[in-house]
Structures are given as C-alpha cells and as structure tokens.
Amino acid sequence: MGNSQNESYKTGMHSHHLYSAAEYPYLAASVDNLITITTDVHDHFHQFMGGFDKPCTIDDFIKFVKHYHPENTKLIIWLQQQKQILGNPQPSQAHVLYLPASRVS
C-alpha cells in the first residue's frame, strides 16, 4: 500500500478515479476524472467491482451509486454530467516495441 493510500485511510477520504488510472492513464491526473469519497465507500465500490485490480469506468460507478445510494440523485446527476465532460474515452492499448537481437546491446 502506497503512502497516498495510507493517508486516505488516516483521513477516511479517498480520491477515486472514475475511469481507472491503469486503463486510462491519460485521464489519471484530470480533475474531471476524480471524485472524493469516503474510504468505506471506495472499498465497497471495489468490492462491488470484484477487487481493486479490476478496471472501472464512470458507468460502473453510476451503477454502484444507483444500486446502493439511489436517494443521492444529485450525485447521479453530477456523474452523468462528468460522463459528458469526459466524452467516450477508450482504454489505452499497451504498446510493445520488438527489436531484433542485433539492435539490443
């Protein structure tokens, strides 16, 4: 667990990426892609997703909120607005460069 996660557990708050940083690294630092939630909600969401290593999108978070917090209509509206702002991002494709052995020293 990194220092930032340790700090999250101390404060009880967590900055969550609406589009996971691993799959959408170009959105990782975008303020529009972040939401501050309690650590308990953050952990519950990732449990809902099947683990912290599973990629997630804003649609997943909207489903989670509608299922577990349907009374929070302002949040659902805000998430839908963020979805429009962020557009239709696509996960980054890993790029691998293969070099012939003769070019590697």
C-alpha positions in Angstrom: 0.0 0.0 0.0 1.5 3.3 -1.0 1.8 6.5 1.1 -1.2 8.1 -0.5 -3.4 5.1 0.3 -2.1 5.2 3.9 -3.1 8.8 4.1 -6.5 8.0 2.7 -7.1 5.5 5.5 -6.0 8.0 8.1 -8.3 10.7 6.8 -11.2 8.5 6.0 -11.4 10.0 2.5 -10.2 8.8 -0.9 -9.8 10.3 -4.3 -11.3 7.8 -6.7 -10.6 7.7 -10.5 -14.0 7.4 -12.3 -12.0 5.8 -15.2 -9.3 3.6 -13.7 -5.8 5.1 -13.9 -4.3 1.8 -15.1 -6.6 1.5 -18.1 -7.0 5.2 -18.8 -3.6 6.7 -17.8 -4.1 9.8 -19.9 -7.1 10.7 -17.6 -5.4 9.9 -14.3 -4.5 13.5 -13.4 -7.7 15.1 -14.8 -9.7 16.7 -12.1 -12.9 15.8 -14.1 -12.0 12.1 -13.6 -11.7 12.3 -9.8 -14.3 12.2 -7.0 -13.6 12.3 -3.3 -15.5 9.7 -1.4 -15.1 8.0 2.0 -12.7 5.2 2.3 -15.6 2.9 3.2 -17.5 3.7 0.0 -14.3 3.4 -2.0 -13.6 -0.1 -0.6 -17.3 -1.1 -1.1 -17.2 0.0 -4.7 -14.1 -2.0 -5.4 -15.6 -5.0 -3.7 -18.7 -4.5 -5.9 -16.3 -4.5 -8.9 -14.6 -7.7 -7.8 -11.4 -6.2 -6.5 -9.0 -3.3 -6.6 -7.2 -4.7 -9.6 -10.3 -4.7 -11.8 -10.7 -1.8 -14.3 -13.6 0.5 -13.8 -15.4 3.3 -15.6 -17.8 6.0 -14.7 -20.7 3.7 -15.8 -19.6 1.2 -13.2 -19.7 3.9 -10.5 -23.1 5.2 -11.7 -24.5 1.6 -11.4 -23.0 1.3 -7.9 -24.5 4.6 -6.7 -27.9 3.8 -8.2 -27.9 0.4 -6.5 -26.5 1.3 -3.1 -27.3 5.0 -2.8 -30.4 5.7 -5.1 -31.5 8.5 -2.9 -28.4 10.5 -3.8 -29.9 11.9 -7.0 -27.6 15.0 -7.0 -24.6 12.7 -7.2 -26.1 10.7 -10.0 -26.8 13.9 -12.0 -23.2 15.1 -11.3 -21.8 11.8 -12.5 -23.8 11.9 -15.7 -22.5 15.5 -16.3 -18.9 14.3 -15.7 -19.5 11.5 -18.2 -20.5 14.1 -20.8 -17.4 16.2 -20.0 -15.1 13.2 -20.3 -16.7 12.0 -23.5 -16.2 8.5 -24.7 -12.6 7.6 -23.6 -11.1 4.4 -24.7 -8.6 2.3 -22.7 -5.0 2.7 -23.6 -3.5 -0.1 -25.6 -0.2 -1.3 -24.4 2.5 -0.7 -27.0 5.4 -3.1 -27.2 8.4 -2.5 -29.4 10.1 -5.6 -30.6 13.7 -5.1 -31.6 15.9 -7.6 -33.4 18.5 -9.1 -31.1 21.2 -7.5 -33.2 19.9 -4.0 -32.2 19.9 -4.7 -28.5 23.2 -4.1 -26.7 
